[in-house]
Amino acid sequence: MIRAFCTLFAALAACSSQAVCLSVHESKPKDWYDWAQVLVAADVTGVSQRGRYDVVALRVVEAYKGPELIETVTLEVPQNFWEVCKIERPKVGARVLGALNANHDANVVPLDAAYAAQLLALRPPRPVEPAPVAAAPAAAAAAESAPAVTVQCVRSPVYGATVKVDSCEQASGALFLRGEIVRAAQENYADEVPGLAIPEYGKKFSFAKPNGQCSDFTSAKNPSITGRLSHPCCDKNQPYCAKKTDFLIDDTR
């Protein structure tokens, strides 16, 4: 699924003595929803300093509250916030809960899977279009040569994966790969959608890559690609809609 890119920058205006020290141990999930206007599960991509503040850059993996299409958040937190709230200063790669309230006060705390599930359970439902019906074997074979494949746009899982590339074809301004899943792990909390492919280890799928050259793979001894897998959305005239595609693969991270 192609999602719009949205960056949110939060400048923390209040001093740490005015900050609310929420946590995932003493605060209930509802407390976070009541306090925050923006609430996300995210991975820390950078921690830097600006004057008396720590600047924490986040890559969003799940938005509980706030803009649905948000993908990155940058929060400014006073450097003594961690000591006052008895919270460990986050490190790059850590999974955290990031929050911002109406007064631009920020909270960044470690997040585990169990608490993330509780937060997700409280998120108001969002409209989801009906999932496409899985094609019968004969219809699936015919779809391989069809001029266009229409996949409805639904909220679906995103995976980090490594694919062993068997073949590559360049057409319609994109690369169309066929390969075997070597490693795959879900990176967001979206539910599986009936009818959409799941990248299981050892299984082969069709992939579309919007850039690159087939020579990147044909000239390699053991061709493989590591990147982010998402399901294609063909509500617009995208190059990858020209052929059957199980996943889009993005290796630009």
C-alpha positions as CSV (number, residue, x, y, z in Angstrom):
1,M,0.0,0.0,0.0
2,I,1.3,3.4,-0.9
3,R,0.8,5.9,1.9
4,A,1.1,9.6,1.8
5,F,4.2,11.0,3.5
6,C,3.5,13.2,6.5
7,T,6.0,14.7,8.9
8,L,5.0,16.2,12.3
9,F,7.4,18.4,14.2
10,A,6.5,19.1,17.9
11,A,8.3,21.9,19.8
12,L,8.0,21.3,23.5
13,A,7.2,24.7,25.0
14,A,6.6,23.8,28.7
15,C,9.4,23.1,31.1
16,S,9.9,19.6,32.5
17,S,8.5,20.6,35.9
18,Q,5.2,21.1,34.2
19,A,5.4,17.9,32.2
20,V,3.1,15.0,32.9
21,C,5.1,11.8,33.6
22,L,3.0,9.2,32.0
23,S,4.4,5.6,31.8
24,V,3.4,2.2,30.5
25,H,3.6,0.7,34.0
26,E,1.6,3.1,36.1
27,S,-0.6,4.8,33.5
28,K,-3.6,3.1,31.9
29,P,-3.9,3.1,28.1
30,K,-7.0,5.4,28.4
31,D,-4.8,7.9,30.3
32,W,-2.7,8.3,27.2
33,Y,-5.7,8.7,24.9
34,D,-7.1,11.4,27.2
35,W,-3.8,13.3,27.5
36,A,-2.5,13.2,23.9
37,Q,-3.7,14.6,20.6
38,V,-1.1,12.6,18.7
39,L,-0.2,9.1,20.0
40,V,2.0,6.7,18.0
41,A,4.0,3.6,18.4
42,A,7.4,4.2,16.7
43,D,11.0,3.2,16.3
44,V,13.7,5.7,17.2
45,T,15.7,6.8,14.2
46,G,17.8,9.5,15.8
47,V,18.5,11.3,19.0
48,S,20.3,14.7,18.9
49,Q,20.6,17.8,21.0
50,R,19.4,21.3,20.4
51,G,20.3,23.7,23.2
52,R,18.6,22.4,26.4
53,Y,16.5,19.9,24.5
54,D,16.9,16.3,23.2
55,V,15.4,16.0,19.7
56,V,13.9,12.5,19.2
57,A,13.2,11.4,15.6
58,L,10.6,8.6,15.2
59,R,9.5,6.4,12.4
60,V,5.8,5.6,13.0
61,V,4.7,1.9,12.9
62,E,1.2,2.5,14.3
63,A,-0.9,5.6,14.8
64,Y,-3.3,5.3,17.6
65,K,-4.5,8.9,17.6
66,G,-4.0,11.8,15.3
67,P,-3.3,12.0,11.5
68,E,-3.9,8.5,10.1
69,L,-1.2,8.9,7.4
70,I,1.6,10.2,9.6
71,E,4.8,8.3,9.0
72,T,7.4,10.4,11.0
73,V,7.4,12.4,14.2
74,T,10.0,14.6,15.7
75,L,9.6,15.5,19.4
76,E,11.7,18.0,21.5
77,V,12.0,17.0,25.1
78,P,14.0,19.0,27.8
79,Q,17.2,17.1,28.6
80,N,16.2,16.8,32.3
81,F,12.8,15.3,31.4
82,W,14.3,11.7,31.6
83,E,15.6,12.3,35.2
84,V,12.5,14.0,36.4
85,C,10.2,11.3,35.0
86,K,12.7,8.5,35.8
87,I,12.6,7.3,32.2
88,E,15.6,6.0,30.2
89,R,16.7,8.3,27.4
90,P,15.8,6.4,24.2
91,K,18.4,4.9,21.9
92,V,18.3,4.5,18.1
93,G,16.3,1.4,17.2
94,A,14.2,1.3,20.4
95,R,10.4,0.8,20.1
96,V,8.7,3.7,22.0
97,L,5.4,5.3,22.6
98,G,5.4,8.9,21.4
99,A,2.8,11.4,22.5
100,L,2.0,15.1,22.0
101,N,-0.8,17.1,23.7
102,A,-2.6,20.3,22.9
103,N,0.0,22.4,24.7
104,H,2.9,20.8,22.7
105,D,4.0,18.8,25.7
106,A,5.7,15.6,24.7
107,N,6.2,12.1,26.2
108,V,8.5,9.4,24.9
109,V,8.6,6.1,26.8
110,P,9.6,2.5,26.1
111,L,6.8,0.4,24.6
112,D,6.3,-3.4,24.8
113,A,4.1,-5.5,22.6
114,A,1.5,-6.2,25.4
115,Y,0.9,-2.5,26.1
116,A,0.8,-1.7,22.4
117,A,-2.0,-4.3,22.0
118,Q,-4.0,-2.6,24.8
119,L,-3.6,0.8,23.1
120,L,-4.6,-0.7,19.8
121,A,-7.7,-2.2,21.3
122,L,-8.9,1.3,22.4
123,R,-8.3,2.9,19.1
124,P,-11.6,4.0,17.4
125,P,-12.4,1.8,14.4
126,R,-11.5,3.3,11.0
127,P,-13.4,2.7,7.8
128,V,-12.0,-0.2,5.8
129,E,-13.1,-1.1,2.3
130,P,-14.2,-4.7,1.6
131,A,-11.2,-7.0,1.0
132,P,-10.8,-8.5,-2.5
133,V,-12.1,-12.0,-2.9
134,A,-9.3,-14.6,-3.4
135,A,-9.2,-15.7,-7.0
136,A,-9.8,-19.4,-8.0
137,P,-6.7,-21.2,-9.4
138,A,-7.8,-20.9,-13.0
139,A,-8.6,-17.2,-12.6
140,A,-5.2,-16.6,-10.8
141,A,-3.4,-18.2,-13.7
142,A,-5.2,-16.0,-16.2
143,A,-4.4,-12.9,-14.1
144,E,-0.7,-13.5,-14.7
145,S,-1.1,-12.3,-18.3
146,A,-3.8,-9.8,-17.7
147,P,-3.0,-6.2,-18.8
148,A,-3.9,-4.7,-15.4
149,V,-4.7,-5.9,-11.9
150,T,-7.0,-4.0,-9.6
151,V,-6.4,-4.4,-5.9
152,Q,-8.6,-2.4,-3.5
153,C,-6.9,-0.1,-1.1
154,V,-7.2,-1.5,2.4
155,R,-5.2,-1.0,5.6
156,S,-2.9,-4.1,5.6
157,P,0.3,-5.3,7.3
158,V,3.7,-4.0,6.3
159,Y,6.7,-6.4,6.5
160,G,10.5,-6.2,6.7
161,A,11.8,-8.9,4.5
162,T,14.7,-10.4,2.5
163,V,13.9,-12.0,-0.8
164,K,16.0,-14.4,-2.9
165,V,15.5,-13.2,-6.4
166,D,14.9,-15.9,-9.1
167,S,14.0,-13.7,-12.1
168,C,13.6,-10.1,-13.1
169,E,11.7,-8.4,-15.8
170,Q,11.7,-4.6,-16.6
171,A,8.4,-3.2,-17.9
172,S,6.2,-0.2,-17.6
173,G,8.8,1.8,-15.8
174,A,9.2,-0.8,-13.0
175,L,11.0,-4.0,-12.1
176,F,8.9,-7.2,-11.8
177,L,10.7,-9.8,-9.7
178,R,9.9,-13.4,-8.8
179,G,11.5,-14.7,-5.7
180,E,11.5,-16.7,-2.5
181,I,11.0,-15.3,1.0
182,V,14.1,-15.8,3.1
183,R,13.1,-13.7,6.1
184,A,9.9,-11.7,7.0
185,A,8.7,-9.9,10.1
186,Q,5.6,-7.7,10.4
187,E,6.5,-4.1,11.2
188,N,3.1,-2.6,12.0
189,Y,0.0,-3.7,13.9
190,A,-2.5,-3.9,11.1
191,D,-4.6,-7.1,10.9
192,E,-4.1,-9.5,8.1
193,V,-6.7,-9.0,5.3
194,P,-8.3,-12.1,3.8
195,G,-7.3,-12.5,0.2
196,L,-4.0,-10.7,0.5
197,A,-0.7,-12.5,0.4
198,I,1.3,-13.2,3.5
199,P,5.1,-13.4,3.0
200,E,5.8,-16.9,4.6
201,Y,9.3,-18.3,4.7
202,G,10.2,-20.5,1.8
203,K,7.3,-19.4,-0.4
204,K,7.6,-17.7,-3.7
205,F,5.8,-14.5,-4.7
206,S,5.7,-11.8,-7.4
207,F,7.2,-8.4,-6.4
208,A,7.2,-4.9,-8.0
209,K,10.1,-2.5,-7.5
210,P,9.6,1.1,-8.7
211,N,13.3,1.7,-9.4
212,G,16.6,0.0,-10.3
213,Q,17.8,-2.3,-13.1
214,C,17.5,-6.0,-13.6
215,S,21.3,-6.1,-14.0
216,D,21.5,-5.4,-10.3
217,F,20.3,-9.0,-9.8
218,T,21.3,-10.9,-12.9
219,S,24.9,-10.0,-12.4
220,A,25.0,-11.1,-8.8
221,K,26.1,-14.6,-7.7
222,N,23.3,-15.0,-5.1
223,P,20.9,-12.2,-5.9
224,S,18.7,-11.0,-3.1
225,I,17.0,-7.9,-1.9
226,T,16.1,-6.6,1.6
227,G,13.4,-4.0,2.1
228,R,9.9,-3.2,3.1
229,L,7.0,-5.2,1.7
230,S,3.5,-3.7,1.3
231,H,0.5,-4.7,-0.7
232,P,-0.2,-2.9,-4.0
233,C,-3.0,-0.4,-4.3
234,C,-4.2,0.1,-7.9
235,D,-6.7,2.9,-7.5
236,K,-4.4,5.0,-9.6
237,N,-2.5,4.4,-12.8
238,Q,0.7,3.0,-11.2
239,P,3.4,1.2,-13.2
240,Y,3.2,-1.9,-11.0
241,C,-0.5,-2.2,-11.8
242,A,0.4,-3.5,-15.3
243,K,1.1,-7.0,-14.0
244,K,0.1,-9.3,-11.2
245,T,1.9,-8.2,-8.1
246,D,1.8,-9.8,-4.6
247,F,3.9,-7.2,-2.9
248,L,5.6,-3.9,-3.5
249,I,9.2,-3.9,-2.3
250,D,11.1,-0.7,-1.2
251,D,14.8,-1.0,-0.4
252,T,15.5,2.7,0.0
253,R,15.6,2.7,3.8
